[in-house]
Amino acid sequence: MPNPNLINDQWQSFSDHLSLQDCSEVQQKEMRHAFFGGALSLFNVMAGGVSSTEDPSEVTEPDLALMNYLKEELDQYAEDLEKVH
């Protein structure tokens, strides 16, 4: 069975990387809301952007392009984040 806490695990890693334990409780709570809001937005983009095919295991060129666009944008964010932390 897959881990039911995939996003929360990523949140913990992100929070630890940014040392958010040094922030106020309110800041930590708001950051967590923003993180999960971003995850929900990403899920909605992915779920709304994948192709409908008769075979749900089939990956189409537009599906791959969407994943590549998302990866490039998130890689750029990670690179920018490393510059300031």
PDB file as gemmi writes it, atoms N, CA and C in Angstrom:
CRYST1    1.000    1.000    1.000  90.00  90.00  90.00 P 1                      
ATOM      1  N   MET A   1       0.849  -1.182   0.000  1.00  0.00           N  
ATOM      2  CA  MET A   1       0.000   0.000   0.000  1.00  0.00           C  
ATOM      3  C   MET A   1       0.896   1.248   0.000  1.00  0.00           C  
ATOM      4  N   PRO A   2       0.578   2.212  -0.856  1.00  0.00           N  
ATOM      5  CA  PRO A   2       1.380   3.433  -0.903  1.00  0.00           C  
ATOM      6  C   PRO A   2       1.285   4.225   0.402  1.00  0.00           C  
ATOM      7  N   ASN A   3       2.295   5.025   0.637  1.00  0.00           N  
ATOM      8  CA  ASN A   3       2.319   5.890   1.810  1.00  0.00           C  
ATOM      9  C   ASN A   3       1.190   6.914   1.707  1.00  0.00           C  
ATOM     10  N   PRO A   4       0.262   6.963   2.662  1.00  0.00           N  
ATOM     11  CA  PRO A   4      -0.843   7.921   2.574  1.00  0.00           C  
ATOM     12  C   PRO A   4      -0.434   9.333   2.973  1.00  0.00           C  
ATOM     13  N   ASN A   5       0.809   9.529   3.347  1.00  0.00           N  
ATOM     14  CA  ASN A   5       1.264  10.839   3.811  1.00  0.00           C  
ATOM     15  C   ASN A   5       2.369  11.414   2.934  1.00  0.00           C  
ATOM     16  N   LEU A   6       2.299  11.170   1.630  1.00  0.00           N  
ATOM     17  CA  LEU A   6       3.359  11.620   0.732  1.00  0.00           C  
ATOM     18  C   LEU A   6       3.567  13.128   0.786  1.00  0.00           C  
ATOM     19  N   ILE A   7       2.500  13.889   0.736  1.00  0.00           N  
ATOM     20  CA  ILE A   7       2.627  15.347   0.731  1.00  0.00           C  
ATOM     21  C   ILE A   7       3.088  15.836   2.096  1.00  0.00           C  
ATOM     22  N   ASN A   8       2.552  15.275   3.156  1.00  0.00           N  
ATOM     23  CA  ASN A   8       2.992  15.680   4.494  1.00  0.00           C  
ATOM     24  C   ASN A   8       4.468  15.367   4.700  1.00  0.00           C  
ATOM     25  N   ASP A   9       4.938  14.249   4.184  1.00  0.00           N  
ATOM     26  CA  ASP A   9       6.364  13.919   4.286  1.00  0.00           C  
ATOM     27  C   ASP A   9       7.209  14.951   3.550  1.00  0.00           C  
ATOM     28  N   GLN A  10       6.731  15.391   2.382  1.00  0.00           N  
ATOM     29  CA  GLN A  10       7.438  16.434   1.636  1.00  0.00           C  
ATOM     30  C   GLN A  10       7.415  17.759   2.406  1.00  0.00           C  
ATOM     31  N   TRP A  11       6.288  18.049   3.055  1.00  0.00           N  
ATOM     32  CA  TRP A  11       6.189  19.251   3.880  1.00  0.00           C  
ATOM     33  C   TRP A  11       7.227  19.211   4.997  1.00  0.00           C  
ATOM     34  N   GLN A  12       7.335  18.077   5.663  1.00  0.00           N  
ATOM     35  CA  GLN A  12       8.303  17.958   6.760  1.00  0.00           C  
ATOM     36  C   GLN A  12       9.722  18.199   6.260  1.00  0.00           C  
ATOM     37  N   SER A  13      10.045  17.615   5.124  1.00  0.00           N  
ATOM     38  CA  SER A  13      11.376  17.799   4.549  1.00  0.00           C  
ATOM     39  C   SER A  13      11.616  19.269   4.197  1.00  0.00           C  
ATOM     40  N   PHE A  14      10.637  19.897   3.561  1.00  0.00           N  
ATOM     41  CA  PHE A  14      10.721  21.311   3.185  1.00  0.00           C  
ATOM     42  C   PHE A  14      10.871  22.183   4.428  1.00  0.00           C  
ATOM     43  N   SER A  15      10.050  21.925   5.428  1.00  0.00           N  
ATOM     44  CA  SER A  15      10.084  22.686   6.669  1.00  0.00           C  
ATOM     45  C   SER A  15      11.443  22.551   7.358  1.00  0.00           C  
ATOM     46  N   ASP A  16      11.964  21.341   7.405  1.00  0.00           N  
ATOM     47  CA  ASP A  16      13.276  21.112   8.021  1.00  0.00           C  
ATOM     48  C   ASP A  16      14.375  21.825   7.242  1.00  0.00           C  
ATOM     49  N   HIS A  17      14.296  21.774   5.917  1.00  0.00           N  
ATOM     50  CA  HIS A  17      15.305  22.411   5.070  1.00  0.00           C  
ATOM     51  C   HIS A  17      15.346  23.924   5.308  1.00  0.00           C  
ATOM     52  N   LEU A  18      14.187  24.525   5.528  1.00  0.00           N  
ATOM     53  CA  LEU A  18      14.119  25.966   5.736  1.00  0.00           C  
ATOM     54  C   LEU A  18      14.215  26.366   7.203  1.00  0.00           C  
ATOM     55  N   SER A  19      14.390  25.390   8.082  1.00  0.00           N  
ATOM     56  CA  SER A  19      14.478  25.646   9.526  1.00  0.00           C  
ATOM     57  C   SER A  19      13.262  26.417  10.044  1.00  0.00           C  
ATOM     58  N   LEU A  20      12.081  25.979   9.622  1.00  0.00           N  
ATOM     59  CA  LEU A  20      10.872  26.679  10.036  1.00  0.00           C  
ATOM     60  C   LEU A  20      10.563  26.509  11.518  1.00  0.00           C  
ATOM     61  N   GLN A  21      11.230  25.580  12.174  1.00  0.00           N  
ATOM     62  CA  GLN A  21      10.997  25.428  13.605  1.00  0.00           C  
ATOM     63  C   GLN A  21      11.413  26.683  14.366  1.00  0.00           C  
ATOM     64  N   ASP A  22      12.212  27.540  13.718  1.00  0.00           N  
ATOM     65  CA  ASP A  22      12.620  28.803  14.339  1.00  0.00           C  
ATOM     66  C   ASP A  22      11.587  29.907  14.130  1.00  0.00           C  
ATOM     67  N   CYS A  23      10.569  29.648  13.331  1.00  0.00           N  
ATOM     68  CA  CYS A  23       9.518  30.630  13.050  1.00  0.00           C  
ATOM     69  C   CYS A  23       8.402  30.517  14.081  1.00  0.00           C  
ATOM     70  N   SER A  24       7.578  31.550  14.120  1.00  0.00           N  
ATOM     71  CA  SER A  24       6.442  31.516  15.047  1.00  0.00           C  
ATOM     72  C   SER A  24       5.468  30.416  14.629  1.00  0.00           C  
ATOM     73  N   GLU A  25       4.622  30.045  15.560  1.00  0.00           N  
ATOM     74  CA  GLU A  25       3.619  29.014  15.284  1.00  0.00           C  
ATOM     75  C   GLU A  25       2.680  29.463  14.157  1.00  0.00           C  
ATOM     76  N   VAL A  26       2.329  30.744  14.157  1.00  0.00           N  
ATOM     77  CA  VAL A  26       1.452  31.281  13.120  1.00  0.00           C  
ATOM     78  C   VAL A  26       2.137  31.180  11.750  1.00  0.00           C  
ATOM     79  N   GLN A  27       3.412  31.554  11.666  1.00  0.00           N  
ATOM     80  CA  GLN A  27       4.145  31.458  10.398  1.00  0.00           C  
ATOM     81  C   GLN A  27       4.206  30.015   9.917  1.00  0.00           C  
ATOM     82  N   GLN A  28       4.491  29.098  10.832  1.00  0.00           N  
ATOM     83  CA  GLN A  28       4.562  27.685  10.457  1.00  0.00           C  
ATOM     84  C   GLN A  28       3.217  27.202   9.921  1.00  0.00           C  
ATOM     85  N   LYS A  29       2.140  27.589  10.582  1.00  0.00           N  
ATOM     86  CA  LYS A  29       0.799  27.178  10.163  1.00  0.00           C  
ATOM     87  C   LYS A  29       0.470  27.744   8.784  1.00  0.00           C  
ATOM     88  N   GLU A  30       0.771  29.020   8.567  1.00  0.00           N  
ATOM     89  CA  GLU A  30       0.491  29.649   7.282  1.00  0.00           C  
ATOM     90  C   GLU A  30       1.352  29.058   6.168  1.00  0.00           C  
ATOM     91  N   MET A  31       2.604  28.756   6.463  1.00  0.00           N  
ATOM     92  CA  MET A  31       3.480  28.125   5.478  1.00  0.00           C  
ATOM     93  C   MET A  31       2.944  26.743   5.105  1.00  0.00           C  
ATOM     94  N   ARG A  32       2.470  26.009   6.085  1.00  0.00           N  
ATOM     95  CA  ARG A  32       1.920  24.679   5.803  1.00  0.00           C  
ATOM     96  C   ARG A  32       0.674  24.791   4.924  1.00  0.00           C  
ATOM     97  N   HIS A  33      -0.174  25.787   5.221  1.00  0.00           N  
ATOM     98  CA  HIS A  33      -1.357  26.010   4.377  1.00  0.00           C  
ATOM     99  C   HIS A  33      -0.931  26.324   2.945  1.00  0.00           C  
ATOM    100  N   ALA A  34       0.056  27.178   2.789  1.00  0.00           N  
ATOM    101  CA  ALA A  34       0.532  27.542   1.452  1.00  0.00           C  
ATOM    102  C   ALA A  34       1.121  26.335   0.738  1.00  0.00           C  
ATOM    103  N   PHE A  35       1.884  25.522   1.463  1.00  0.00           N  
ATOM    104  CA  PHE A  35       2.503  24.334   0.873  1.00  0.00           C  
ATOM    105  C   PHE A  35       1.426  23.370   0.365  1.00  0.00           C  
ATOM    106  N   PHE A  36       0.459  23.074   1.211  1.00  0.00           N  
ATOM    107  CA  PHE A  36      -0.612  22.157   0.805  1.00  0.00           C  
ATOM    108  C   PHE A  36      -1.493  22.768  -0.283  1.00  0.00           C  
ATOM    109  N   GLY A  37      -1.681  24.096  -0.250  1.00  0.00           N  
ATOM    110  CA  GLY A  37      -2.409  24.761  -1.324  1.00  0.00           C  
ATOM    111  C   GLY A  37      -1.689  24.601  -2.649  1.00  0.00           C  
ATOM    112  N   GLY A  38      -0.369  24.704  -2.616  1.00  0.00           N  
ATOM    113  CA  GLY A  38       0.420  24.486  -3.825  1.00  0.00           C  
ATOM    114  C   GLY A  38       0.314  23.052  -4.307  1.00  0.00           C  
ATOM    115  N   ALA A  39       0.336  22.115  -3.375  1.00  0.00           N  
ATOM    116  CA  ALA A  39       0.200  20.702  -3.751  1.00  0.00           C  
ATOM    117  C   ALA A  39      -1.166  20.444  -4.378  1.00  0.00           C  
ATOM    118  N   LEU A  40      -2.202  21.047  -3.820  1.00  0.00           N  
ATOM    119  CA  LEU A  40      -3.548  20.886  -4.377  1.00  0.00           C  
ATOM    120  C   LEU A  40      -3.632  21.493  -5.773  1.00  0.00           C  
ATOM    121  N   SER A  41      -3.023  22.653  -5.956  1.00  0.00           N  
ATOM    122  CA  SER A  41      -3.007  23.286  -7.278  1.00  0.00           C  
ATOM    123  C   SER A  41      -2.285  22.410  -8.293  1.00  0.00           C  
ATOM    124  N   LEU A  42      -1.153  21.864  -7.897  1.00  0.00           N  
ATOM    125  CA  LEU A  42      -0.401  20.987  -8.790  1.00  0.00           C  
ATOM    126  C   LEU A  42      -1.223  19.750  -9.148  1.00  0.00           C  
ATOM    127  N   PHE A  43      -1.867  19.166  -8.165  1.00  0.00           N  
ATOM    128  CA  PHE A  43      -2.715  18.006  -8.432  1.00  0.00           C  
ATOM    129  C   PHE A  43      -3.814  18.357  -9.429  1.00  0.00           C  
ATOM    130  N   ASN A  44      -4.440  19.514  -9.238  1.00  0.00           N  
ATOM    131  CA  ASN A  44      -5.511  19.928 -10.144  1.00  0.00           C  
ATOM    132  C   ASN A  44      -4.994  20.147 -11.562  1.00  0.00           C  
ATOM    133  N   VAL A  45      -3.810  20.721 -11.694  1.00  0.00           N  
ATOM    134  CA  VAL A  45      -3.214  20.905 -13.019  1.00  0.00           C  
ATOM    135  C   VAL A  45      -2.962  19.548 -13.661  1.00  0.00           C  
ATOM    136  N   MET A  46      -2.390  18.640 -12.901  1.00  0.00           N  
ATOM    137  CA  MET A  46      -2.067  17.318 -13.435  1.00  0.00           C  
ATOM    138  C   MET A  46      -3.337  16.541 -13.777  1.00  0.00           C  
ATOM    139  N   ALA A  47      -4.300  16.541 -12.869  1.00  0.00           N  
ATOM    140  CA  ALA A  47      -5.525  15.770 -13.096  1.00  0.00           C  
ATOM    141  C   ALA A  47      -6.331  16.350 -14.255  1.00  0.00           C  
ATOM    142  N   GLY A  48      -6.315  17.654 -14.404  1.00  0.00           N  
ATOM    143  CA  GLY A  48      -7.068  18.276 -15.474  1.00  0.00           C  
ATOM    144  C   GLY A  48      -6.349  18.278 -16.807  1.00  0.00           C  
ATOM    145  N   GLY A  49      -5.050  18.025 -16.783  1.00  0.00           N  
ATOM    146  CA  GLY A  49      -4.267  18.121 -18.005  1.00  0.00           C  
ATOM    147  C   GLY A  49      -3.911  16.817 -18.669  1.00  0.00           C  
ATOM    148  N   VAL A  50      -4.175  15.712 -17.998  1.00  0.00           N  
ATOM    149  CA  VAL A  50      -3.813  14.432 -18.610  1.00  0.00           C  
ATOM    150  C   VAL A  50      -4.849  14.031 -19.645  1.00  0.00           C  
ATOM    151  N   SER A  51      -4.382  13.294 -20.612  1.00  0.00           N  
ATOM    152  CA  SER A  51      -5.245  12.874 -21.715  1.00  0.00           C  
ATOM    153  C   SER A  51      -6.170  11.750 -21.293  1.00  0.00           C  
ATOM    154  N   SER A  52      -7.351  11.761 -21.842  1.00  0.00           N  
ATOM    155  CA  SER A  52      -8.283  10.658 -21.634  1.00  0.00           C  
ATOM    156  C   SER A  52      -8.067   9.645 -22.755  1.00  0.00           C  
ATOM    157  N   THR A  53      -7.739   8.452 -22.379  1.00  0.00           N  
ATOM    158  CA  THR A  53      -7.554   7.378 -23.357  1.00  0.00           C  
ATOM    159  C   THR A  53      -8.330   6.164 -22.889  1.00  0.00           C  
ATOM    160  N   GLU A  54      -8.541   5.246 -23.790  1.00  0.00           N  
ATOM    161  CA  GLU A  54      -9.242   4.016 -23.407  1.00  0.00           C  
ATOM    162  C   GLU A  54      -8.404   3.202 -22.432  1.00  0.00           C  
ATOM    163  N   ASP A  55      -7.088   3.270 -22.596  1.00  0.00           N  
ATOM    164  CA  ASP A  55      -6.175   2.545 -21.709  1.00  0.00           C  
ATOM    165  C   ASP A  55      -5.592   3.539 -20.713  1.00  0.00           C  
ATOM    166  N   PRO A  56      -6.028   3.479 -19.441  1.00  0.00           N  
ATOM    167  CA  PRO A  56      -5.554   4.452 -18.454  1.00  0.00           C  
ATOM    168  C   PRO A  56      -4.048   4.387 -18.198  1.00  0.00           C  
ATOM    169  N   SER A  57      -3.404   3.297 -18.585  1.00  0.00           N  
ATOM    170  CA  SER A  57      -1.958   3.199 -18.388  1.00  0.00           C  
ATOM    171  C   SER A  57      -1.177   3.839 -19.530  1.00  0.00           C  
ATOM    172  N   GLU A  58      -1.887   4.240 -20.587  1.00  0.00           N  
ATOM    173  CA  GLU A  58      -1.229   4.850 -21.742  1.00  0.00           C  
ATOM    174  C   GLU A  58      -0.804   6.280 -21.418  1.00  0.00           C  
ATOM    175  N   VAL A  59       0.455   6.583 -21.712  1.00  0.00           N  
ATOM    176  CA  VAL A  59       0.984   7.929 -21.521  1.00  0.00           C  
ATOM    177  C   VAL A  59       1.150   8.549 -22.902  1.00  0.00           C  
ATOM    178  N   THR A  60       0.544   9.710 -23.075  1.00  0.00           N  
ATOM    179  CA  THR A  60       0.573  10.365 -24.381  1.00  0.00           C  
ATOM    180  C   THR A  60       1.645  11.452 -24.414  1.00  0.00           C  
ATOM    181  N   GLU A  61       1.952  11.933 -25.610  1.00  0.00           N  
ATOM    182  CA  GLU A  61       2.917  13.033 -25.762  1.00  0.00           C  
ATOM    183  C   GLU A  61       2.490  14.278 -24.976  1.00  0.00           C  
ATOM    184  N   PRO A  62       1.208  14.680 -25.051  1.00  0.00           N  
ATOM    185  CA  PRO A  62       0.795  15.835 -24.236  1.00  0.00           C  
ATOM    186  C   PRO A  62       0.975  15.599 -22.729  1.00  0.00           C  
ATOM    187  N   ASP A  63       0.764  14.359 -22.281  1.00  0.00           N  
ATOM    188  CA  ASP A  63       0.993  14.039 -20.865  1.00  0.00           C  
ATOM    189  C   ASP A  63       2.465  14.244 -20.509  1.00  0.00           C  
ATOM    190  N   LEU A  64       3.339  13.745 -21.356  1.00  0.00           N  
ATOM    191  CA  LEU A  64       4.770  13.896 -21.114  1.00  0.00           C  
ATOM    192  C   LEU A  64       5.182  15.364 -21.155  1.00  0.00           C  
ATOM    193  N   ALA A  65       4.611  16.119 -22.076  1.00  0.00           N  
ATOM    194  CA  ALA A  65       4.923  17.544 -22.168  1.00  0.00           C  
ATOM    195  C   ALA A  65       4.490  18.267 -20.889  1.00  0.00           C  
ATOM    196  N   LEU A  66       3.300  17.938 -20.382  1.00  0.00           N  
ATOM    197  CA  LEU A  66       2.829  18.549 -19.144  1.00  0.00           C  
ATOM    198  C   LEU A  66       3.789  18.248 -17.998  1.00  0.00           C  
ATOM    199  N   MET A  67       4.195  17.001 -17.870  1.00  0.00           N  
ATOM    200  CA  MET A  67       5.131  16.629 -16.807  1.00  0.00           C  
ATOM    201  C   MET A  67       6.468  17.361 -16.968  1.00  0.00           C  
ATOM    202  N   ASN A  68       6.934  17.513 -18.195  1.00  0.00           N  
ATOM    203  CA  ASN A  68       8.182  18.231 -18.437  1.00  0.00           C  
ATOM    204  C   ASN A  68       8.062  19.707 -18.064  1.00  0.00           C  
ATOM    205  N   TYR A  69       6.938  20.344 -18.421  1.00  0.00           N  
ATOM    206  CA  TYR A  69       6.727  21.742 -18.058  1.00  0.00           C  
ATOM    207  C   TYR A  69       6.720  21.912 -16.543  1.00  0.00           C  
ATOM    208  N   LEU A  70       6.005  21.019 -15.864  1.00  0.00           N  
ATOM    209  CA  LEU A  70       5.954  21.080 -14.404  1.00  0.00           C  
ATOM    210  C   LEU A  70       7.332  20.865 -13.796  1.00  0.00           C  
ATOM    211  N   LYS A  71       8.070  19.887 -14.311  1.00  0.00           N  
ATOM    212  CA  LYS A  71       9.417  19.609 -13.791  1.00  0.00           C  
ATOM    213  C   LYS A  71      10.328  20.807 -13.985  1.00  0.00           C  
ATOM    214  N   GLU A  72      10.290  21.422 -15.149  1.00  0.00           N  
ATOM    215  CA  GLU A  72      11.146  22.585 -15.401  1.00  0.00           C  
ATOM    216  C   GLU A  72      10.817  23.726 -14.444  1.00  0.00           C  
ATOM    217  N   GLU A  73       9.534  23.983 -14.250  1.00  0.00           N  
ATOM    218  CA  GLU A  73       9.138  25.070 -13.354  1.00  0.00           C  
ATOM    219  C   GLU A  73       9.555  24.778 -11.917  1.00  0.00           C  
ATOM    220  N   LEU A  74       9.362  23.552 -11.473  1.00  0.00           N  
ATOM    221  CA  LEU A  74       9.723  23.192 -10.103  1.00  0.00           C  
ATOM    222  C   LEU A  74      11.237  23.113  -9.916  1.00  0.00           C  
ATOM    223  N   ASP A  75      11.957  22.666 -10.928  1.00  0.00           N  
ATOM    224  CA  ASP A  75      13.424  22.670 -10.855  1.00  0.00           C  
ATOM    225  C   ASP A  75      13.948  24.096 -10.725  1.00  0.00           C  
ATOM    226  N   GLN A  76      13.343  25.025 -11.465  1.00  0.00           N  
ATOM    227  CA  GLN A  76      13.759  26.426 -11.379  1.00  0.00           C  
ATOM    228  C   GLN A  76      13.484  26.980  -9.990  1.00  0.00           C  
ATOM    229  N   TYR A  77      12.335  26.635  -9.430  1.00  0.00           N  
ATOM    230  CA  TYR A  77      12.015  27.069  -8.066  1.00  0.00           C  
ATOM    231  C   TYR A  77      13.050  26.533  -7.072  1.00  0.00           C  
ATOM    232  N   ALA A  78      13.382  25.253  -7.182  1.00  0.00           N  
ATOM    233  CA  ALA A  78      14.359  24.644  -6.273  1.00  0.00           C  
ATOM    234  C   ALA A  78      15.716  25.325  -6.413  1.00  0.00           C  
ATOM    235  N   GLU A  79      16.107  25.647  -7.637  1.00  0.00           N  
ATOM    236  CA  GLU A  79      17.388  26.327  -7.870  1.00  0.00           C  
ATOM    237  C   GLU A  79      17.360  27.721  -7.226  1.00  0.00           C  
ATOM    238  N   ASP A  80      16.273  28.443  -7.414  1.00  0.00           N  
ATOM    239  CA  ASP A  80      16.138  29.771  -6.815  1.00  0.00           C  
ATOM    240  C   ASP A  80      16.137  29.695  -5.291  1.00  0.00           C  
ATOM    241  N   LEU A  81      15.491  28.679  -4.748  1.00  0.00           N  
ATOM    242  CA  LEU A  81      15.431  28.498  -3.302  1.00  0.00           C  
ATOM    243  C   LEU A  81      16.819  28.248  -2.719  1.00  0.00           C  
ATOM    244  N   GLU A  82      17.604  27.443  -3.408  1.00  0.00           N  
ATOM    245  CA  GLU A  82      18.950  27.149  -2.930  1.00  0.00           C  
ATOM    246  C   GLU A  82      19.822  28.412  -2.885  1.00  0.00           C  
ATOM    247  N   LYS A  83      19.561  29.356  -3.742  1.00  0.00           N  
ATOM    248  CA  LYS A  83      20.338  30.603  -3.776  1.00  0.00           C  
ATOM    249  C   LYS A  83      20.123  31.441  -2.529  1.00  0.00           C  
ATOM    250  N   VAL A  84      18.937  31.355  -1.949  1.00  0.00           N  
ATOM    251  CA  VAL A  84      18.623  32.177  -0.770  1.00  0.00           C  
ATOM    252  C   VAL A  84      18.707  31.406   0.540  1.00  0.00           C  
ATOM    253  N   HIS A  85      18.832  30.103   0.463  1.00  0.00           N  
ATOM    254  CA  HIS A  85      18.942  29.292   1.698  1.00  0.00           C  
ATOM    255  C   HIS A  85      20.160  28.457   1.600  1.00  0.00           C  
TER     256      HIS A  85                                                      
END                                                                             
